[in-house]
């Protein structure tokens, strides 16, 4: 009996998470009238899948940390004092591209004038295919169409989001399959792509460049010198490159670490080895754009590489990305473990 007790105690000590950590419930609340699906972890909003008519693509917005801090930029959806007013097409977390059959899906927004609209494509949400909540993980599957300005459906977009909660860490695994609906769809090498998040001011890298900011009433003011008091962001790549130097580098993951309202946070994007163009180039800017571009290579490699990807009618390409949202400063070792785990995942 004594030996059995010792063995049981040893098991408890060797697997503390199994006994001590309770998986939180993840609920998906569909609100069709509001054109969104709320993702709640432990009853608190983590993110929402939203598809309003005015942002030209479905996105996840906002992204909240376990500590309740918003990590995505508020502008242009709501007014938050101190937000930058640049790039109104940078909303939440999204996937699109800057040159698809000559159309720019990336830069499209309400700011584009009617006489220029013929050069831009839009992604239209069509349906919610799967809604499955659960303990520790949940799945939302959607269907969208990538359309030209004349309403031609170019690509069918089947996307699955798996939301995972592990203590104070949240994970979004996005799998998007794009099927060509017309004779040929060309993704011409372009720097504007592909899986991206636009982060809050506190996660930017400190900068003294002049810019335009809004106040809580949406009034825009030009600022010659930025206040970096609460701006503590820093990039770190899988190869150990840091700061602004990460732009144009190529590796399997990138971390953006910072602190917001006293909470340490890490945002990590992980590329999947099955993606076309793996490992991705990083279109990661100090002002808060954090993007993995697996299809654009020419500008990042100074012309040494070029990838012009295409699909014929009926062909499908699948793109997979993992976004980690952690309430801690994740180490390289911890991120490599998450990346290794993700590399083995096929769906």
Secondary structure, DSSP 8 states (H G I E B T S, - for coil): -HHHHHHHHHHHHHTHHHHH----EEEEEEEGGGTEEEEEETTEEEEEEE--TTSSS-EEEEEB-TTS-B-B--TTTS--TT-B-S-TT--SEEEEES-BTTBBSTT-STTS-GGGGGGB-EEEEEEEEEEE-EESEEEEEEEEEEE-TT--EEEEEEEEEEEEEETTEEEEEEEEEEEE-SSEEEE---SSEEEEEEB-GGGS------EEEE-TT--EEEESS---TT---EEEETTS-BGGGGTT-B-SEEEEEEEETTEEEEEEEEE-TTSTT-S-EEEE-TTSEEEEESS--TTTTTTS----EEEETT-EEEEEEEEEEESS---HHHHHHHHHHHHT---
